[in-house]
Amino acid sequence: MEKVITLGKTHIVYLKEGGEVCNRLGRGARVCPIKRNGEWVKITWRNGKKKGWVHSLLESGNIEEDGRRS
């Protein structure tokens, strides 16, 4: 099982690192980080159906650890 993270604040999701905005995820959205590249983190949500990149996701205060499955 991948680690599930609950967002502590709203994040903008990009198709590529620093590319076009494709979505916004609100506070409380549950995501799974896949890959990290510098300050960018590739995530999935909605059981892996949706994918994208967020900036500075893993800073303290931005996440709330969650042990439940998505």
N, C-alpha and C positions, 0 to 999 in steps of 0.2 A: 504494500500500500504506500502511495506517495504521501508526503506530509501535507496536511491541509492547514491553510492559514486563513484566518478571518481578518479582513481588512479593518483597520482602526480609523481610517479616514477615506475620503473619496480619491480615486486614482483615475487618470486618463490612460487609456490603452492605445498603443500604437501598433501598426502592422509590422514595421521594422523599427530598429533602434533609432529614435529621432526622426522617424518617417511620418507618414500620414496617420492622423487620428482615426481610429476605427470604432472606439467605444469608450464609455465611462462606466466605472464600477463604483457603486456607492458603498458607504460604510456598512460593514456587516456582510459584504459579499465574501463567499468562500472560494478560495483559489488554491491551485497546486503549483508551486514553483518547479520549473523543469530545468532551466539552465541560467547561469549567471555570466554576464560579460561586463566587467567593470561595475558601473553604477546601474546598469540595466539588468532586469530579470525577466526571462521569458516565463509566462504563466499560462495555465489552462483554467477554464471554469466551465460550468454546466457539464460536468462529467467528461471533460476532454473534448467536447464538441467545438468549443471556442478557444482560440489561442491568440496571444499577442504579447507585446513587450510593455513593461512599466518601468518608470525611472525611480530609483531609490526606494524600492518596496521594503527592503529588509532593515531599514533604519529603525531604531527604537521609537516607539510611539505610533508607528504606522501599522503595526500588526497586533493581533491578539491570538495567541496560540490556541488551537482547537484540536482536540483529540478525536472528534467524531468524524465519521466517513461522510463524503459528499454524495 
